[in-house]
């Protein structure tokens, strides 16, 4: 492709700049968008501006770096290099096209780690190349793909990125023997989980949870008021909702009469939803985990023992230790483990497998 190079020749300064861009990307939050960082180098290889994507609806990493750079002349811009962990996007969604913004600035060289290979936002490198920008792809590409391996997999499967919320006792129970479950965890954990709800586009719960707890499935601020942006409330299961159920208080809810997690995510994808959160209960959590459709876990652990009652997760079909599903701590967006009052919250993601490490699939925004 004219004007583009696959596989760098790059300098040591560009290598270090991309390493910094990857570090910055980890400051973002997982969800509807990938983690992306960007760094701008001057002609001596010194970083002069940087940015990262802070979440859906906010400026993309490249746009944030351009904002920090400020006004430059076309001659000055031509001597600059932008490093981005993902190919600058071509599409205009809630934010503008990063590729067009970079081209308009007149930056002379763009190096991106991973190529955007899908129809929604791919093609940014071609836009830049046509504008006369020197474009290089592949610098630290494997690292960039691993950073977003579950998000890339979700996009490749045309489904929402899916988070799982678990609030449990030390012995893995989500309810006592008599069914009571409010509240196993403390106020700090609940406040934190509402922050995750507020950035999700849909919250999923099973009919069993609706009958047992009558949850509202809304997102609230730390002050207890309704968050400005509310996720779609999704009930999964065949039973008719009870009259007056809190989840059905208005039209911003839907019941999907299936027990198939893949079918639920397909239905949500058809509605344009890119980030879903599983709120409860154990049967739903088990179904999504068994189908390998959980992309991150927020595990809230209370310092109590219940001894009996409902387990957080049921039978996953694991017959021997070698078949166990492996997760790892995830520091994206903050520490992977933190103390909230007397509770501990863990942020986890599935351990990448050989296919993730060798994958040539790329993502989009």
N, C-alpha and C positions, 0 to 999 in steps of 0.2 A: 504494500500500500504506500503510495507516494508520501514522502515526508515523515514516515514512521519507521521506527526500528524496533524489532522484537528481540528482547534480550539486550541488556545494556552493554554499549560501552559507557561506563560512568566513572566519576571521580570518587576519591575517598570522601570528599565533602558531601557529595550526593548520597553516598552510602550512609554516612552519619546523619544526614538530614532526613533520610527515609526512616532510619531507626527512631529519630525523634518524632516523626509523624506517626509512627506506630504507637509510641508511648502516649502521644496526645489522643489518638483514637480511643485508647482505653479509658479516657475520662468520660466518654459518652455513655449513654444508657442503651441497653439492648431493648429491642422491640420492633416496631414497624420498619425501622431503617437500620442499615448496617453501621458498624462503628468505623468512622473514617477520620483521618487526620491529614493535615496539609502543612507544608513548610515552604517558605519562599527564601531563596538564597540570592545574595547579590553576586556580582561578577567575581568576587574573591572567594566565594563559597561560604560566606558568613550568613547565618540565618538573620533575616530582617523582619519577618512576619510569620505568624503561624495561626492555626485555628483547628477546631474539631467540631464535629456535628454533635449538638447537645440534645437532640431528640426530634421526633416528628414535628414538622411545622416550623422548625427553627432553621437558621441559615446553615447551609451545607459547609463542610470544612473549608473548601476552596473559597467560598464567598466570605467566610469569616476571616480567612487569611488576607484576602484582598481588602476587606474593611480595615484590618489592622495596618496594612501597608500604607493606605491612604493615597492621595493623588501623586502620580508620577508622570513625567513626560514620556512620550512614545520612545524616545531614545533611551531613557533610563530603563523603561520596561523591557526593551529588547535585550538588555543584558542580564535580566533576571531569569531564574529557573524556579519553577514550582514543582514540588514533590508531593504527590498525593497517593494515599494507600489504595485508592480505587479510582479507576478511570473517571474523569469528570463527566457528570451526567449531561445528556443531551436534551432531556425533556423539561417541560415547564409545568410543574405541579403547584403545590403551595408555595414553592420558591422557584426562582428562575433557573434557566439552564446555566450550569457552572461553566461548561465548555464555551458558550457564547460570551459569558462575562469575562473569562480569561482572555479570549481572543480580542474582545473589545479593549481590554487594558493594554494589549500589545506585548505581553510577556513572550520572550523569545524561545523558551524551552520548557517542556512539561515532561516529567518522568512520573509514571504511575506504576504501582506495584501489581495490581490485579486488574484484568480487563473486565468490563461490564458486558456480558454476553447475552443479555436478554432484550426483548423488543421495547420494554417500557422506557429504558433510559440509556441503552447502549448507543454507540456511535459517536460519543463525545470526542474520541481521538480523531475521527475523520473530520469533524467540524474544525478542530484545531489545526489539523494538517492542511486543510483547504485554505485556512487563514494564514498559512505560511509559518506556523509554529513547528519547531523541531520536537517531535514526540517520540518518547522511548517508553516501552512497557516491559515489565517483568522484574524490576529491581525489588528484591525481597518479596517476590510474589507468593512463595509458599507460606511465609509468615503472615502475610495479609489475608490469605485464604483461610488459614487456621484460625485467625482471630474471629472470623465470621462464619466458621464452618457450618454451624446450625442454621444461621440465617440464609446462607447460600443454599443449603439443602431444602429449606422451606420454600424458597423462591423457585428452585428447580422443580419442586413438586406442586407448585401453584397452590400453596396453602398459607395460612397465617403463621407467623412466628408465634409459638405457644409457650406460655409461662404456666407453671403449676405452683399454687399456694398451698402450703401444708402448715397447720398449727397443731402441735402435738405435745403429749407428755413425754417424760423421759423414757417410758416404755412403749412409745409409738402409738398411743391411743388418741383418738380425736373426740371421744365421748366416753362418759362414765357408763357403768353397767345399766343405769336407769335411763340412759339416753341423753342426759344433760351434757351440754358442751359449751355453754356461754357462762363464764369465759375461761378457757384453759390458759390462754396467754394474757398478758397484761396490756395496759393502755398503750404503752410505747410500741408494742408489736402491732397492735391494731392500727395505730396512726401510721406506721410505716407501710403496712399493707395497703392502706387507702391511697398512698402515693403511687404504688404500683397500679392499683385499679384505675387511678385518674389518667395514667398514660396508656392504658389498654383501650382498645376499640370495642371489645366485647368481653363479657364475663360469663363463664359457663358453669352451671350447676345442674345436678341431677334432680329428678322429681323426688327422690328420697330425701334429699337435703331440704327441698321446699316444704315437704310435709313435716319434717322433724323440727326445723328451725324457723321457718317462714322468713327467710332473709330478704332484705330489700335489694341486695346486689348493686347498690349505688356506691359512688365514690364521694367521700366527704373530706373537707379540709380539716387541719388540726383544730380549728375552732368548732368543728362539728356541723358546719353548714355544708350544703350541697356544693360539690366542685363545679366550676363553670362548664366543664365538658364531661358529659356522662357517657359511659360505655353502653353499648347495646346489651340488655339483659337477656341471656340465652338459657332456656330450660331444655334439658336433654332427657328424653324418656317418653313413654307412651301414656302414663296415667294423666287423667284430666286434672288440671290445677284446681285446688280447693277454692271455693268462693271466697273472695276478699283477700286472696294471696297478695302479700306486699310486693312481690316481684311483678305482678300484673297491674300495678297501680296506674299506669298510663300506657300509651301505645309504643313506648320505646322498649319493647320486649318481643321475643319470639319463642315459640316452643317448637323444637325439632324432634319429631316423633321417631327416634331411632336410638339404638344403643351403640351404633358404629361411630367411633371417634373420627375416622377418616371422612365419613359422610357429613358429620357436623362441620368439620373444617372446610370441606368442599362447599357446603352451603354458605358458610361465612365468607369464603373467598369470592363467591358469586355476588355477594353484597358489597364487595370492595373493601373488606376488612383485612388488614395486614398484621394485626397483633391481637391475640386472644389470650385470656387468662382463665385457668381452671380454678374454680373456687371450692367445689365440693360436689359430692362426698367421696367416700372411699372407693365405691364401684367405678365412678367416673375417673378418678385418679389412676386406679389400677388399669382401666381400659386404655387410657392414653399412654401410660408407661409401657404396657405390654406391646403396644403398637409402635413404640419408639417415636411418638409424636410429641414428646415433651422436650422443649429446647432449652429451658432453664427452670430451676426450682428455687423458690424462696421458702426456706424451711425455718419456721419459728418454733423454738424448743423451749417449753416451760419447765422449770425445775420441780416437777411434781411426778409422783407415781400414781397410776389409777388401778393397776393390777388386773382389771377386767374392763370390758367395754369394747367399742368399735376400734379396730386397727385403722391406721392412716392409709395403709395399702394392703390389698389382698394378694391372692395367689397370682404370681407373674409367670408361672410355668417354669420357674428355675428349679431344676432338679439337683444340681451340683454347683459347687462354688465356681467352677470354670465358666458356668453359664450366667453368672451375675452381671447385671448392668452396672457399668462403672461411670461415676461422675467425678468431676474435679472442681476445686474451688475456683470461683470466677471473680476477679477483682474489677471487672468492668463497671464503671459508674460509682465506685467506692469499694471499701474493704469487703472481702468475701465473707468475713465473719465479724460480727460486732455485738456488743451488749446493749440491749434495750430494756432498761429497768432491770428486772430479775431474769429476763428471757435472753436467749442467744438466737440471732438470726444468721443463717447460712445462705449464701448465694452460690449456686452450683450450676454447672452445665455438663452435658454428656461428654465423656472422654472421647476425643477424636480417635477414629479407627484408621486402619491402613487406607481405606478408600478415601477418607477425608484428606489424609496427608498426600495422596497421590492424585487427588481429583483435579481435573482440568476445568470443572464447572466454575463459572464466575457468577457474581451477583449483580444486583441492580438496586436503584433507589427509587 
